[in-house]
Amino acid sequence: MRAEVRAFYGLTKPLSQAGYYETEHHRQILKNVRGAILEGRIVALCGVIGSGKTVTLRRLQQQLKEENKIAVSRSLAVDKHSIKLGTLIAALFYDLSPGKKVRVPLRTEDRERELQELVKKNKRPVALFIDDAHALKDEALTGLKRLMEVIEGNGGSLSVVLAGWPKLSNDLRRPKLEEIGMRTDTFSLDGITGSQREYIQWLLSTCTGRESVPDGLIHSEAVDLLASRLRTPLQIEWHLTQAFEIAYQLGESPVTAELVEALLARHLEDLESTLTRQGYGVKELVQNFDAKPAEIKALFANQLDAIRASELRDRMRLAGLPI
């Protein structure tokens, strides 16, 4: 949001910088994930794009570091599609090694043995956090399970926390990943579902520095529309920012329900955007539902044969996709 727009509406900072908003759902998720980590489990935290997975992970990591009972390691590699197990092992070496100089053995036998000793010397359970884990290849996922067994074989404890789109949860149920899927505690991050109105009130009061939303900022009917039609913090932040930008250009204050309705009408979710937010693009749909790329594109454009379209939709629903 431009500085002049913020100044016009009395916002002291961008909506994207409001901070961490926590509901009872978030608190329960954090409690459950912490418990699974202490048991040395694999954890999958799944949620749609913009539901707050990354922010929730950071919150948990900070809490664990402050408690100092669990050693925290994070994979920072950006391109998860190309990650191999060795990259994830390197993350453990970087975060667990004392001092600044880190040496990761090149030979796999040496590497795994030294990691065993490194975890044992740490004298605490270790949790490896991997964000965007929906992009990991099957070999990396199954390799993590075997790595946990190697660590346990020397008296250590390693848990793995995977965060990703709902596609991750579906992938872990596939027969090929059964050995890891059956050992995984899966949690669904619903974000602010059921608390959208409260989130909007918190967001606006935080960014104006007031205890409540100032009069003249946005009509309550506009807030109701946003709360009823949007699901995630990212969606709400984006649509509110756009609403303020448009209202500023029109010289309107407060933001009206009519303006919000027009904005929402331009961005109604179609099938393609719904599936994309679940982690399913054309490539993933082709791989998972035995379809051709041309069929998926025709389905998105409402041009696919009705019988075939119905078949694909039924298979997607059976897999748990919300369509």
KAPEBEL-V359312 format. One line per field, one symbol per residue. phi: phi as a letter, one per 30 degrees, with the letter a starting at -180 (. if undefined). A space follows every 50 residues. Layout:
# KAPEBEL-V359312
phi=???
This chain:
# KAPEBEL-V359312
phi=.dddddddciddadddcdjccccddddddddddddddddicdbcccadei djdddddddddddddddicbdcbbdceddddcdceeddddeddddcddic dcbceddddddddddeddddddibeccccbdhddcddedddddddddedd dddcicbbcbccbadeeeddddcdedcedcddccccbccdiceibddddd ddeddddcicdbdddicaddddddddddccccedededdddddddddddd icaddcddddddddddbddcddddddddjcceeddddcbhbceddddddd chcdeedddddddddddddjddb
